[in-house]
Amino acid sequence: MDPFVSGRFAIVGSGWRAQFFARVARALPERFAVTAVVSRTEARRAEIERDWGVPTARSVTAAVAIERPDFVVVAVPWPVTPVVIRELVALDLPVLAETPPAPDGAGLRELWADVGGSGLVQVAEHSLLMPAHAARLAALRGGLIGEVTSVQISSTHGYHAVAVIRAMLGAGFGPVDVTARTFTAPLVDPVGRAGWTGDDEPQPAVTTLATLDFGGGRSGLYDFTDNQWHNPLRANRIVVRGSRGELVDDRIIRLTGERTVVESRLIRRQSGLEQDLDGFDLDHLSVDGEVLYRNPFQGARLADDDVAVAALLAGTAGWVAGGPEPYPLAAASQDHLLAEAISTAARTSTTIHTPAPPWS
């Protein structure tokens, strides 16, 4: 993705997810601009105009009348997302829809039948654009641990985790067998979306463990505990195993010769620490002196999640200009289909077989 492609986009929705895109546009005004935000209520539109400093509209058509954007970000509740996607495709507008693009398997298939052939729909899956994951993916594609056969992830939920598993395995849209169980155990939950809770008493928390068999010896292990995104008492973990070694978080252990096993580290260079006066910012991530990922938005001083959102917006702008797709509807549909299979397998204690879907 070319990080220097600029884009002007409208946003449908004004909730928590929509704010991520607006915040990145404010942080990078030379690259992105919000042309309008669609929100239903007059009171909310007044808040957005005051707090976000952008025009608002009550409908998609009214937003487009203000200024026709390069693309439209859809950040609305799950059941509404496919409705808005269809409306935008009918207006011949490129779409970047928040995850998931439809609530369930039936909705995904119906949406694909309606707009899959339009070539106008991308989905806002940005997990693989996180700097650390992007560096890990570069290491894997560089063959450091040979053929990737297994991915174990414990950090994020559902379709986000599935997206990482599939990409690192190089799995496409073939059939998958999914098994899952849930376990409830006490856990203190000191931080939520709104910040510190002030509660240090353990509460019941559900952990979902699932295995995904992609065939050909390739497997995924999914491990997620309630509120793991925010709870600092549950660390992010990833293990990727290959034919010549494995990657464990930031460690890479591999065979480099007939009798030589070496260990390397994924090193993050961060400015602004201690006597570094250049300001707090991510510079790059490297392995053994080779830079695998360089922050394309250095100087904006973004958190990793915002770096990933900025890369997604840049990728979408580049796609509109004729470049590669950042994350097509087919890939996002597959991710959510498998996430739904995990939920069903956990609820029914059965193995769920997902055949090749229509978007394959």
Secondary structure, 3 states (H helix, E strand, C coil): CCCCCCEEEEEECCCHHHHHHHHHHHHCCCCEEEEEEECCCHHHHHHHHHHCCCCEECCHHHHHHHCCCCEEEECCCCCCHHHHHHHHHHCCCCEEECCCCCCCHHHHHHHHHHHCCCCCEEECCCHHHCHHHHHHHHHHHCCCCCCEEEEEEECCCHHHHHHHHHHHHCCCCCCEEEEEEEEEEEECCCEECCEECCCCCCEEEEEEEEEEEEECCEEEEEEEECCCCCCCCCCCEEEEEECCEEEECCEEEEEEECCEEEEEEEEEEEECCCCCCCCCEEEEEEECCEEEEECCCCCCCCCHHHHHHHHHHHHHHHHHCCCCCCCEHHHHHHHHHHHHHHHHHHHHCCCEEECCCCCC
